[in-house]
Amino acid sequence: MYEDKAPESAWKHSWWRRSAHRLWRTTRETGDQGEEPLGLWLTDDTVVIARFDRVQAYRVTTGAPQWTWRPPGRQVVVLMSADTEDGVGVVLHYDDGQRDVKHVGLTSLAVATGEVVRHREQDADLLGQLRSEVAIGGGLIATAREFWTERPVVCALDVGTGKVRWKHELTDPRVEGATVLSARPFVASLKMRGARDRPRLFVLGDDGTKGVGLALPDGYTRFGSRVAMVGDVLAVQLEPAEEAERDKGVRLGAYSVSSGRFLWKWYDKGGYWVTPLAHRGWLLVVHRSGGRLSVLDPATGRLVARRTLRGGAYDPFLGASGDLIAVGCRPTELNRRLRVFRWR
């Protein structure tokens, strides 16, 4: 998207709107809560969506079905990796009807064909709460666990072997729990014990060292669940504490990971979700209920380019590959689950 780095003057007129070219969209479906997509993988040829009962691929240019993989027996898909490596993505699955889950399955799928590249069983005790304390990405399974003890830890396992890559003890006694937002970079939202304590983000380097805590700015109540990192800059949604401020638009905030310093905030009036994604050195942000995509300079938050995305999305999530954009969302009566665009 470097070819579209527009001058400042291009954004001074509110009437200036250019639509990304929509290649296709899925039919309107409402579904139930169990049908909610877990995320997506996108390449130049294939877009993949995971749901609790299947992983489904489509040809990226036409939407034609490519392949479907289903978890064995009564197992369900719970997580999918945030990215793919060498054309392979990973899904975590297990029988959620069991009272005590001993093992979970980790299956690596070739994005182009759906072929099972690797499958292994993982000891569930090493993973904490599977739906909130685990994230997969960058070849790692990141976890947060042992908060019932005096030595809670966060750690990263090799996704292929289960071997512990690193472990980091959380020594602050005020930390009550953690929700892992990203595996690589490792980012967790920390819940604090005191009534006056507010959530914090905790970021670690690839080797589990050089941890930095990021404070929630004044006037905000919590962090969003999706983050994006470009170089030293980490972007995350910030929810204003006051309802009147939320009505003006949910903010995107940016931090310097090396210093912990808050750098800038950005918002578009009337937006209830902002979903950031790092792509080609920029921050892509889907907002206005999934109907607009903005490109920001990560260093300053300056608006570089913008496209409208025909259609809408409830709580959208985003994938990008080259000049292709895929936007998924939770199903509602008004929104389709998946739309694919070409930037130009």
N, C-alpha and C positions, 0 to 999 in steps of 0.2 A: 504493500500500500504506500510505499514511498513515492510513487508517481503522482499521488493525489495530495501532496503536502501543499495545501492552499495558503495564500497570503491572508493576513489578518482581515483585510478588507472584504473577503468573501463571506465573512460571518456577521457583518454589521447590519444586514437587511433580513428581517424576519421572514420575508416572502421567499427567500432563497432556499429551495428544497429540491433535492435530487434523490430519486428513488433508486435503490439497488434493484437489479434485475432479478425477479423471483423466478426460479427454475421450476419449482413445484411445491406442493404442500400436501399433507395427509388430509383425508376426509375428516369432517367434523365428527368427533366422538366425545361422549361424556365419560363413559367408563365408571369405575368405582375407585375408591382410594387405593386399593391394591394394584390398580393398573397404572399408577403414577410412574413415569419414566424416572430412572435413577441417574441419568446422565447420557452423554453421547461421545462417540469417537468419530472423527471426520478426517478423511484423506482426500486426495484429488479424485479418487474413483468411487469411494464408498462412504456412506454414513451409517453408523450403527447406534441403535437405541437399546438399552437394557431395561426390562421390567421384571417384576417378581417371578414370572413364570417362563421368561424367554429372553434371549438376546437376538435381535432382528436387524438385518442389514438391508440397505437399499442402494441401488445405483445412484450416485450423487447427482448426475445430470438429469435423470428422468424420473426417479422415484420408484423404478421397477424393483420388486423384491429380489434379493440376491441369495440370502441364506438365513436359516433360523437354527439356533442352538437352544436346547432346553435342559435345565438341570435334572439330574437323575431322581427317580422315585418321587418322594413327596418333598424334596428339597426345594428351596426358593432362592433366587438371587437377591442378595442383600446389598452388595457394594459392587461398583465397577471402578477400575483404575481411572484416575483423572486424565491419563494420557496413554499413548501407545509407544512401544519401543521396537524399532525395526519391523513395524507393521503388525505387532502383536499387542493385544490388550488382555487384561486380567479381570476375572469376575470371582467374587467370593460368594459361596452358597452353602446352605445347610438346611436341615429339617427344623423349622422354627416351631413345630408342634411338640418338640421334645421338652420335657421339664428341665433337663440338665444337659446342655450341649457339650459334648466332650471334644469333638473334632469338627472342623469346617473344611470344605473343599475349596481349593484354589485352582481354577482352570484358566489356562492361557489360550486365547483364540486368535487365529490369523484373521485380521480384519478383512482381507480380500476374499477369503474363501470360507471362513467359519471353521476351518480345520482345527482340531485340538492339538496344539503344539506341545503342551505339557499339562499334567494334572498331578496334584499332590494333596495329601491331607495335612492339616495344620492343627496343633494342639490349641484348643479354644481358650484354655486358661491363660495363655500368654497374650491374649488380645483384649482383655477387659470387656466392656460393654460393646457388643459388635455394631450396634446401630449409631453410637455416638462417640465412641472412643477410638475409632479405627479409621484410617484413610489409606488409600493405595495410590502410588504414583512414583515415577522416576525409578522404578525397580525396587521400591521399598514398601513395606507395610508399617505404617506408623501407628503407635498405640499409646494410650495413657491408662495406667492401672494402679492398683494397690492403694487407693485412696482411703480404704478402711484401716490402713496401717499408719505408722508414724513416718514411713519412708515412701511416699508416692513417687512414681517414676514415669517418665516418658521414654520410649525406646523405638528403635527401627529394626525390622527384620528384613533379610533378603527375601524378596518375593518368590524366588525360585527354589531356595533351599531351606528357608526358615531360620537360618543362622542369624544370631543377633549381630547387627552391624555396630550399633552403639546404644548406650543406655545413659540417661541423664536423670539424676535425682532432683526432685523439686524440694528445696530446703526451706522455703518460706512457709511457716506454720499456718499462715492465713489462707493458703490455697486449699479449697474444699473439693474441687473437681475440675475436670478439663474436658473440653470437646475438641477433638482433633479436626482441623479444617483442611489441612494440606499435609501430604507426606514429604514432598520435596519441591520447594523448601518446606521444612517442618514448621507449621504454624498451628497453635492451639489457642482457644479462648479459655481463659482461666476464670472459674467461679471462686469468689472470695467469701470468707466466712462472715465478716462483720457487716452489720447493717449499713455502715457508712462506706464500706468498701465497694468499689465498682469493678466490673469485669476488666480484665487485661488481656492483651494478646501476648503470647510468648513465642519467640522465633529462635530457632537454633540453626547453626551451620550444618553442612553436609556430614560432618564427623561427630555431631552431637555436642559440640562445644560452642563457645562464644554466644551464649544465650543472652537475649535482650528482651526486656519487657516493654510493651507499648501501652501507654496510658490512654484511657478513653478521654477525649477532650471534654471540657465543661460544656454543659447544655445537651449532652447526648446520653442515652440510656443503655445502649448495647451495640455490639458489633454485629454485622451480618455474617452469614454462613459461608460466603464465597470470597476468596482473596485472589489477587494476581500480583506477581512480582516481576519487575523489569529492572535488571541490574541491582542497584541498592535500594530501589523504591518498592515498597509494598503498599498496594491499594486494597481497601476494604470498605464495605458499606457501613455507614454510621446512621443510627436511628435517633432523630431528635427526641428529647424528653417531652417537649410541649407539643400537644396535638396541633396547635396553630402552625407550628414550625414544620411538622410532618406534612401538613396539607400543602405547604409550599414546595415540597419535594425532599425525598430522602437523599442524603449526601453521600458522596464518595470521598473518603479521606485517604491521604497518602503519608507514609512515614519513611524516614531514612532508617534502614535496618541497622546500619553500622553505628549510628549514634542514638537511635531511639527518638529522634526529634520529629515532631509533627510538621509536615512540609506545606500542605495545601488541602483545601476542600473544594469540591465541585458539585453542582447539582443543576438539574433542569426542572423548571417549575412544573409542579403537578405530578411528578413521578413517584410511585410507591415502591419501585424496585430499581436498583441499579446493579447490574451484573458485570464485573470487570473480567477481562481476559488479556493476557500478555500475548502479543503477536507481532513478530518482525520488528521488535524494538519499540512498539507503541502499546498504549493501553486502549483496547476496544471496550466500549461500554454500551450495553443494551439497556435502554430505559424507556420511559413513556409507555409502560405496559407492553414492552416488547415491540413497540412500533417505531423505534428510532435507534440508530447506531451512531455513536460519536467516537471519534478517534482523538485521544488526548496525548500530549507530550508528557511522559511520566515525570520529568524533572520539575515541571512547573504547573501542570494541570491545564495548560493552554489548549483550547480547542483547535484541532488541526484540520479535521474534515468531518463531514456528517452525511448520513444517508437515512432516508425513511425506509422502513421495512413494512411492506403491505401486510396487514393483518395485525393480530394482537397475541399476547401471551401472558398467562397468569404465572407469576413467579418464574420468569424465564431463565434458562441456562443456555450456554453459548459454546460453539466450536468454530474454529477457523483453520483453513488450510489454503495457502496461497491467496487467491482472491475469492475463495468460496467461504460463505458464512452459513452456518446452520443454527437455528434457534429452536429449542425445545421448551416445553412447559408442562405444568400440571394441567390435566384435562378439565375443562369447564364447558358449559353449553355454548359459550360464545367463541372459544378459542380452539384452534386446531393444535395438535400436539407438536408437529414438526413442520418447519418451513426452511427451504434452502434457497440461498441467494448468491448471485455473483455480484461482487462489489461494483464493478464498472457499470 
